[in-house]
């Protein structure tokens, strides 16, 4: 579930985790017992810990960003094939020029 990884990386307090992405129940267990987290060196976040709902919101954002890129790619391809001018965003995407 790489989408979980991409989403949690967007939190400044993200530290990492071992193994597979957690389920909601596993996550709730982890964050409700931070001492166990630190003893096992499995702490996902340091400092501020987002709720499962906040993580789900980030997952939705990541999915929307991925869909927007796919839509941009499809639009650029269609315009190139039809000989139509590209928007700046389409041209940048086609030329792999990404703005942060």
C-alpha positions as CSV (number, residue, x, y, z in Angstrom):
1,X,0.0,0.0,0.0
2,X,2.4,2.6,-1.2
3,X,-0.3,5.3,-1.1
4,X,-0.2,5.1,2.7
5,X,3.6,5.7,2.6
6,X,3.2,8.7,0.3
7,X,0.5,10.2,2.5
8,X,2.3,9.8,5.9
9,X,5.5,11.3,4.4
10,X,3.6,14.6,4.0
11,X,3.4,15.0,7.8
12,X,6.4,16.9,9.2
13,X,6.5,14.6,12.3
14,X,6.7,11.4,10.2
15,X,9.6,9.2,11.3
16,X,9.1,5.9,9.6
17,X,7.9,2.4,10.4
18,X,8.8,-1.2,9.9
19,X,6.8,-3.7,8.0
20,X,3.5,-3.3,6.2
21,X,1.3,-0.2,6.5
22,X,-1.0,-0.5,9.6
23,X,-4.7,-1.0,9.6
24,X,-6.8,1.5,11.4
25,X,-7.0,-0.8,14.5
26,X,-3.2,-1.3,14.5
27,X,-2.6,2.4,14.1
28,X,-4.9,3.2,17.0
29,X,-3.1,0.7,19.2
30,X,0.3,2.2,18.2
31,X,-0.6,5.7,19.0
32,X,-2.5,4.9,22.2
33,X,0.7,3.3,23.6
34,X,3.7,5.5,22.7
35,X,6.0,3.9,25.3
36,X,5.6,0.5,23.5
37,X,6.3,2.4,20.3
38,X,9.6,3.7,21.5
39,X,10.7,0.4,23.2
40,X,10.3,-1.4,20.0
41,X,11.8,1.4,17.9
42,X,8.7,1.3,15.8
43,X,7.6,4.9,16.3
44,X,5.9,6.3,13.2
45,X,5.7,9.9,14.3
46,X,7.8,12.1,16.6
47,X,5.9,14.8,18.4
48,X,2.6,15.6,16.9
49,X,0.7,12.4,15.9
50,X,-2.1,12.7,13.3
51,X,-5.4,11.0,13.8
52,X,-6.4,8.1,11.4
53,X,-8.9,10.6,9.9
54,X,-6.1,13.1,9.1
55,X,-4.1,10.3,7.5
56,X,-7.1,9.3,5.4
57,X,-7.5,12.9,4.3
58,X,-3.8,12.9,3.2
59,X,-4.4,9.6,1.4
60,X,-7.3,11.3,-0.5
61,X,-5.0,14.3,-1.3
62,X,-2.3,11.9,-2.7
63,X,-4.9,10.0,-4.8
64,X,-6.3,13.3,-6.1
65,X,-2.8,14.5,-7.0
66,X,-2.0,11.3,-8.8
67,X,-5.3,11.5,-10.7
68,X,-4.6,15.1,-11.7
69,X,-1.2,14.1,-13.1
70,X,-2.8,11.3,-15.1
71,X,-5.4,13.7,-16.4
72,X,-2.7,16.2,-17.4
73,X,-0.8,13.5,-19.1
74,X,-3.8,12.3,-21.1
75,X,-4.7,15.8,-22.1
76,X,-1.2,16.6,-23.2
77,X,-1.1,13.4,-25.3
78,X,-4.4,14.1,-26.9
79,X,-3.4,17.6,-27.8
80,X,0.0,16.5,-29.2
81,X,-1.7,13.8,-31.3
82,X,-4.2,16.4,-32.6
83,X,-1.6,19.0,-33.3
84,X,-3.1,21.4,-30.8
85,X,-1.1,23.8,-28.5
86,X,-0.3,22.6,-25.0
87,X,-0.9,24.6,-21.8
88,X,2.3,25.5,-19.9
89,X,1.5,22.8,-17.3
90,X,1.0,20.1,-20.1
91,X,4.3,21.2,-21.7
92,X,6.2,21.1,-18.4
93,X,4.8,17.7,-17.6
94,X,5.7,16.4,-21.1
95,X,9.2,17.7,-20.7
96,X,9.5,16.4,-17.2
97,X,9.8,19.9,-15.7
98,X,8.2,19.7,-12.3
99,X,7.7,22.6,-10.0
100,X,7.8,21.9,-6.2
